[in-house]
Amino acid sequence: MATRSDVRNRLGLRPVINVSGTMTHLGASIVVPEAIRAASEVMPEWVEINDLHRKASAAIARATGAEAGFVTASAAAGITLAVAGAMTGADLARVEQLPDASGMRDEVVIQMGHMTGYGAAIEQGIRLAGAKVVPVGNVTDARGYQLEHRISERTAAALYVVSHHTVQYGQLPLDAFARTCRARSVPVIADLASEYDLRGFLAAGADVAIYSAHKFLGGLTAGIVAGRKDLVRATFLQNSGIGRGMKVGKESIVATIAALEAWERRDHEAVRRAERGHLDLWMKRFAGVAGIRATIIPDPTHNPLDRLVLEVDPEVARITAWDLADALGAGDPPVIVRDHEVEQGFFQLDPCNLHPGEAPVVADRILAELEAARRRNAPSGRTVAERRAARFERLLRWPD
Ligand SMILES: *Cc1c(COP(=O)(O)O)cnc(C)c1O
């Protein structure tokens, strides 16, 4: 195990422990040594960048079973550029014309329950290409005939999102969605940024599959666009157009290749066992503690990953789930929990981004905050709305 550097200390940054997941706002992931090595090896060298992109295409094709692949700046960039590619094809005049889409098919259909965000709204990612968003169904119910009805002569692509952030019921399954689109020759672009399965979604009918390189793969910041060669080529050609402002450097391209290779070699069972060890330790430490209830739940989109749910009973614990989450984040060391549903009185602990020795610290911190709250016996009374407002105020004060 490499020793940890003190870079955070040097920069005056807090030594946060991440039990929230692969989050952009926390630095995305612990980059695997193979990707770090590849990136530092290429940094001082010249490379012919489109040849490097050719090598990456082959690596992505091997890992995903796709015809071709293209490395983008991020999955979000991949979504915008794949939509642009579906609009322009390999026509460079059109590539240069965007985001003015006149004369092109410019509509993208998407189920309303998939219109999620990842720090920015996915519908803006579509509009950024010059396309128009055409929602299908309502938030909790989308049907095949509604999808058919929304497809027209103007449809450039269909976007399908697999994520815990989407509505998890009432949506069309990918294979049925893709069948309808294929019958109308509409390419299906699937946003799979956080999904571990690199092959199954293409096999289920997606024409283009988009992944984050910096999430479960542990690469440098990048996106992976894999799929039909004509569509991936058209996505790549956006480098001469709107993609220029989203360019990816040589370091991220070689790191993506290295991260894919490392993923193919990784002992996934051993990783799972280590994560299970963290969960078991937490379950043991939280058993019988008044005011909380711990359970283990599977990942909602069937990634091979479980998380711990910690429900907080504020009457007994004398603290709400959100005040506990904030106390953990404010303490020493700061522990950042998975809190996007915290208004329902629980948060989660994600075991997959921990350094050795951190899992017991997480348990210590939680038990210490609970003990402090019990002794204080003075719940703050702060509402979720006040908590959210405070976050936005802080954001708007940046860089102060
Ligand atoms: C994280 C995420 C994104 C954004 O990925 P980046 O590579 O960080 O741009 C897009 N879609 C989903 C579903 C995500 O989880």
PDBQT file of the ligand as one rigid body, heavy atoms in Angstrom, charges set to zero:
ROOT
HETATM    1  C1  LIG A 501     -21.861  10.914 -12.711  1.00  0.00    +0.000 C 
HETATM    2  C2  LIG A 501     -22.915  10.861 -13.722  1.00  0.00    +0.000 A 
HETATM    3  C3  LIG A 501     -22.849  11.661 -14.872  1.00  0.00    +0.000 A 
HETATM    4  C4  LIG A 501     -21.755  12.640 -15.078  1.00  0.00    +0.000 C 
HETATM    5  O1  LIG A 501     -20.534  11.995 -15.244  1.00  0.00    +0.000 OA
HETATM    6  P1  LIG A 501     -19.204  12.827 -15.411  1.00  0.00    +0.000 P 
HETATM    7  O2  LIG A 501     -18.256  11.860 -16.024  1.00  0.00    +0.000 OA
HETATM    8  O3  LIG A 501     -18.779  13.227 -14.053  1.00  0.00    +0.000 OA
HETATM    9  O4  LIG A 501     -19.512  13.976 -16.296  1.00  0.00    +0.000 OA
HETATM   10  C5  LIG A 501     -23.824  11.518 -15.822  1.00  0.00    +0.000 A 
HETATM   11  N1  LIG A 501     -24.835  10.652 -15.667  1.00  0.00    +0.000 NA
HETATM   12  C6  LIG A 501     -24.945   9.877 -14.578  1.00  0.00    +0.000 A 
HETATM   13  C7  LIG A 501     -26.078   8.917 -14.486  1.00  0.00    +0.000 C 
HETATM   14  C8  LIG A 501     -23.986   9.957 -13.561  1.00  0.00    +0.000 A 
HETATM   15  O5  LIG A 501     -24.079   9.174 -12.480  1.00  0.00    +0.000 OA
ENDROOT
TORSDOF 0
